Amino acid sequence: MKTVNYVLSGLGGQGILFMTKIFATTALNKGYNILGAETHGMAQRGGSVVSHLRIGDTKSSLIRAGAADFLISMDESEAYRYLPYLKKGGKLFANAPGDAFPDKQIAGYLDRMEIEPRAMEASRTAMELGSPKSTNLAMIAFYSAFGMGPLSADDLRATVDTNSPGPFKEKNLKIFDTCYEVGRKMV
Amino acid sequence: MHKLLNDSPGEEIMLLGNESIARGAIEAGVAFATTYPGTPSSEISLNLFQMSQETDLYFEYSTNEKVALEVAAASAIAGVRTMCMMKHVGLNVAADPLMTLAYVGIKGGLVILTADDPYMFSSQNEQDNRYYGKLSGLPVLEPSSVQEAKEMTKYAFELSEKVGEPVILRTTTRINHSSAFVSLGDMKKRETKGEFKRDPFKYVTVPAVARNLHVKLLENLDKTLAISEDCEENFIEGDGKFGVICNGVSYLYVSDAIKDLDLKGKIKILRIGLSNPLPGKMIKQFVGSCDKVLIVEEGEPFMEEAVKAFAQEEGIIIPIAGKSEQLFSRLYEYNPGLVREKMASFFGFDYTPATNIDSSKFPEIPQRPPNLCSGCSHRATFYELQAAAREMDIIVPTDIGCYTLGFLPPLNTGDLVICMGASISSACGFSEVTDKKVVPIIGDSTFFHSGITGLVNAVFNNHNLTLIILENGITAMTGHQPHPGVDMDELNFKGYNRISVEKVVRSLGIEHVTLIKPFKVKKSIEQIKEALAFKGVSVIISQEPCAIMLKNLKTRKLRPFKITDKCNNTRDCINSIACPSFFIEDDKVNIDPTTCVGCAVCAQICPENAIVPLKN
């Protein structure tokens, strides 16, 4: 299989490590080889955080600029910060209000790079569903609705299911299903 | 059972680099481990600490890295397999025991892990600790991948016992914090008890003994050199008339570049995994078979300078390059794209980057420096200090920890950072050469680490300073590790003692000691004012547990606040303390109820009394 590269980004405290874990565990359950590179330590104190995840046979855990297939960002400006990682034709998913995204200033760049942007208000949805800290799950579900890449919505949902501790399981799956539906409507 | 104690050899599990290293130590039968926490090494210790709770592995969080290495040294001298972990700058603290321990040598394998941090993701410098190998005469091992990190940790114990010396295992952040599948191996049984036989002419390093020991160290170094020339850690891969010599993660970037640019058969690789002493014969042969050699190593030109010297000895005149303006920098971390580009340009292969990124037209992206957390008591103390010192011109040497982050506006608290413990000692110097009031700031963990000696100095030499010790009851920045002032009973760990910061301070005979509760704003400001007015050494101990720790322990009910209609938008809250729980919506300040912990500091600052608890 050709290596598939995911760049995940967001802010410290949004749960990027859990997000990475869901993607990695899903890939692992599918029998894929994976490599990841994460942000730990100081930057987690509210700073910009990024996680690289590579599925397939490759050696280095870091993704080159211009080589990511997917950029999934839990924050709008953190999507712009890591945009140069996306390859031509790469897919962008951001936690942002759909009508104001993307910013006009990058429309030209996205066109030239044939990058199709997709956005949903993941934080708001998570908040409305009573789990304000679940922007990460919301974005995984939103991404999964488009059926792109080697990890299917069913597989990702199953990983969320097994990795959610008892009291959170129901809420987490509700967020997943709701955000999946938001995505399905855009397909 | 801890996942790293999984006894099914051959199974592959996803591990973080640091977990892989901890597992490697367990597979090697490590029975004794010491550390002072520091990113990017912290998760190695954390995992060993957790495993020590359910096995006979001895683990301790030591007071500082020097202490950690000295404790570890005795264990290894007595024949027990031992590991000592720290971040790169920690080895500076432990450099004193390191240098002479090399003379003394060890019996049980001793692995000293130093986690270097190119690009300074979480550090004050990006020093290249391979030079410690050269300085001390000790072997240095450097893994390239997460799996290899485990294998090399195991091998480091064997190598250490083979040559009778501690082995330095040097990683970089990119290894520590990458994750990958790791194949588990057998776990060797731990031998937890050792034996020390008196042998003063081997162990007591008076000059007459040390002169002999230095001879022995050089012999051991020769033994390591023979191993370096013929070991699996140093290998040649591929073929071609161009050569790349590389180490660590750079090896992965080089390998991917050769694959992606289809350069198989054109470039061969010499991967150095045992980098001190470097395999001179092997390098000479490799360089001798190439038309051009590129050295790819993050950090200093450690290998490059040696390779050039080896080539000179052989009279080989080919281009050998590494660090230069056109090629690689001594600064920061490398990445796959950079390595690919430099390899192509040096060897003259076509390479156009996948994209030509012009980000000049991108929307402005906010700088996001790490910030003190919502409800962090350091923020309150800093606000109060600035309020108390409003009429004064103070110098604030600060220290290493979360509280270093107070240097940015609006708190503006922190004027100098050098290294762990330097706040108090540098304050001694400032107090003598300037006429300003000096107010050093240090956390409790750092105070025990190396602040105490500075305070003793301040008292003895009678310097004029007001020390603020931020006692939050944990080593917070590195992920909440214990320190000697921590109440371990509260954390459910048995068998520890607790050392009171206050008693230590008072025991030094300091006359003016003040305890403050930083969430009581007015009172704290008055108390700080009083301490600042004292001439001589005064100490303020600001006591309030780390907000994140309380959240994790769930011992305190969160009581978020809200902003009411009384708000006239003066914004004293945002402008003076800038807690991350504030946000602006429709030009009005709001408080995020999911992150506000209810410290009530903003409520005490608000001139309109507009900030009140969400629920009464």
Interface residues (C-beta under 8 A of the other chain):
Chain A: L11 G12 G13 A24 T25 L28 N33 I34 L35 G36 A37 E38 T39 H40 G41 M42 A43 Q44 R45 G46 G47 S48 T58 K59 S60 S61 L62 I63 R64 A65 G66 A67 S77 Y80 R81 L83 P84 K87 K88 D103 Q105 I106 G108 Y109 M113 M127 P132 K133
Chain B: M14 L16 T39 P40 S42 E43 F121 S122 S145 V146 R174 N176 H177 S178 S179 A180 F181 V249 L252 Y253 S255 D256 N335 P336 G337 R340 P353 A354 T355 I357 D358 S359 K361 F362 P363 I365 P366 R368 P369 P370 N371 L372 C373 C402 L405 M477 T478 G479 P580 T594 T595
